[in-house]
Amino acid sequence: MSDPKGRLFKRLIREYEFLLEDYEDVYEIHKQANMEMSSELNKVKPKDIFEADYLESEEEPEKENEPGHNDKDLKKLFRKIVFICHPDKAKAEDNAARRTELARYYEQAVTANDEGNWALMVVVAIKLGIELPEEAEAQVEKIQTDTNQLKEKINAMTQSY
C-alpha cells in the first residue's frame, strides 16, 4: 500500500519551497517598481511637499525575542538547525559563500521559529540535510496553512499597483 500522507507532505514541502523562491523574486520586482514609481512621482511633485510626507517607511516592526507559539517539536528542530548554521559557529574552512548561505538559513530558521512556521523550518532542515522528526509529517495541515499564507502574500504583491 502507498503512503498518501507522506506523499502529500513531500508535495507540500516542494510547493512551499517553490513559492518561497517565487516570493523572493516577486518581492524584488515589487520593490524595484515602487522605487521607480517613487522616482517618477518625485519628478512631478510640488516643491512644497516633502518626500517624507508621502513615502511609507520600509522599516519592519521590532520582533519579540520569544516565539509566538508553544510548539516543542518545532523548537527541537530549530535547535538542530541553529547548531549547524548559527553565525557564531561558522567554521574557518567554510568559504564566504557557504557562510553567507548558512547565515541565510539561520535567518529563515529564526523567522520560522518566531512565526511557528513549520513549512519554512522543514525546508531549511532539508536544505541542511537534517533528518526530519516524525512529528514533522503530522503537521500537514499547518504546512498547508503556511503555504496558503505565502500564496496570499504573493497574490497581494502582484495585485497591487
C-alpha atoms as one frame of an Amber mdcrd trajectory, in Angstrom:
protein
   0.000   0.000   0.000   1.280   3.502  -0.815   1.842   6.258   1.717  -0.527
   9.069   0.652   0.144  11.190   3.754   3.914  11.027   3.219   3.473  11.861
  -0.449   1.207  14.799   0.424   3.823  16.039   2.900   6.579  15.907   0.265
   4.403  17.663  -2.309   3.529  20.422   0.148   7.169  20.983   1.011   8.136
  21.187  -2.681   5.272  23.608  -3.314   6.255  25.762  -0.340   9.896  25.793
  -1.430   8.871  26.916  -4.923   6.583  29.609  -3.502   9.358  30.813  -1.212
  11.675  31.361  -4.180   8.814  32.898  -6.164   8.081  35.253  -3.264  11.697
  36.438  -3.241  11.502  37.191  -6.975   8.126  38.946  -6.700   9.365  40.939
  -3.698  12.405  42.203  -5.615  10.264  43.149  -8.635   7.749  44.860  -6.340
  10.497  46.775  -4.535  12.046  47.917  -7.828   8.660  49.015  -9.190   7.984
  51.015  -6.014  11.370  52.726  -6.282  10.758  53.624  -9.931   7.265  54.899
  -9.164   8.584  56.993  -6.272  11.272  58.420  -8.517   8.720  59.404 -11.155
   6.413  60.905  -8.544   9.327  62.846  -7.104   9.926  64.458 -10.514   6.394
  65.883 -10.708   5.633  66.629  -7.067   5.100  70.213  -5.979   8.140  71.814
  -4.391   6.390  72.432  -1.068   5.713  68.733  -0.462   8.474  66.729   1.120
   9.225  63.130   0.209   8.669  62.033   3.810   5.082  63.311   3.544   4.048
  60.583   1.149   6.590  57.776   1.361   5.936  54.892   3.703   8.754  53.692
   5.873  10.079  50.256   4.960  11.277  49.630   8.489   9.965  46.419   9.913
   8.473  46.492  13.382  10.699  45.095  16.088  10.097  41.444  16.763   9.801
  39.950  20.180  12.621  37.693  21.294  10.258  34.933  22.356   8.492  32.897
  19.699   4.747  33.402  19.439   3.985  29.696  19.689   4.417  26.857  22.111
   5.374  24.019  19.755   8.059  21.897  21.420   8.685  19.801  18.300   9.283
  22.909  16.190  11.689  24.228  18.822  13.636  20.941  18.776  14.032  21.134
  15.008  15.004  24.800  15.339  17.777  23.899  17.797  19.156  21.277  15.403
  19.253  23.843  12.615  20.848  26.526  14.769  23.524  24.069  15.890  24.641
  23.782  12.262  24.190  27.276  10.887  24.472  29.812  13.716  26.829  32.596
  12.561  28.973  32.184  15.680  29.576  28.534  14.772  30.903  29.264  11.277
  33.894  27.113  10.519  37.118  28.729   9.410  37.371  26.348   6.458  33.952
  27.412   5.117  34.293  29.868   2.265  32.452  33.188   2.277  29.671  31.888
   0.030  28.987  28.975   2.368  28.974  31.249   5.423  26.506  33.559   3.645
  24.308  30.594   2.761  24.354  29.338   6.352  23.548  32.823   7.658  20.562
  32.939   5.309  19.351  29.553   6.572  19.818  30.789  10.127  17.690  33.878
   9.449  14.996  31.734   7.842  15.010  29.354  10.815  14.677  32.249  13.254
  11.750  33.618  11.245  10.142  30.168  11.104  10.579  29.739  14.854   9.211
  33.199  15.653   6.159  32.676  13.430   5.618  28.990  14.227   6.068  28.286
  10.507   6.565  24.533  10.086   6.848  24.720   6.306   9.797  27.114   6.351
  11.512  25.205   9.164  11.192  21.921   7.265  12.546  23.482   4.058  15.602
  24.801   5.928  16.158  21.442   7.639  16.008  19.617   4.306  18.486  22.031
   2.712  20.879  21.453   5.613  20.485  17.673   5.386  18.871  17.362   8.804
  16.707  14.311   9.302  13.142  15.387   9.927  11.453  14.243  13.114   8.367
  12.063  12.788   6.329  14.938  14.188   7.015  16.987  11.061   4.789  14.808
   8.889   1.972  15.221  11.387   1.998  18.956  10.638   0.469  18.646   7.154
  -2.454  20.952   7.998  -0.158  23.598   9.489   2.165  23.373   6.483  -0.845
  23.751   4.168  -1.849  26.882   6.104   1.708  28.281   5.834   1.679  27.552
   2.090  -1.657  29.315   1.635  -0.408  32.351   3.565   2.635  32.576   1.289
   0.364  32.355  -1.763  -1.706  35.218  -0.338   1.401  37.377   0.182   2.495
  36.770  -3.417  -1.006  37.484  -4.699  -1.246  40.710  -2.684   2.021  41.968
  -4.163   1.184  41.019  -7.735  -2.296  42.567  -7.472  -1.070  45.877  -6.015
  -0.419  48.887  -8.172
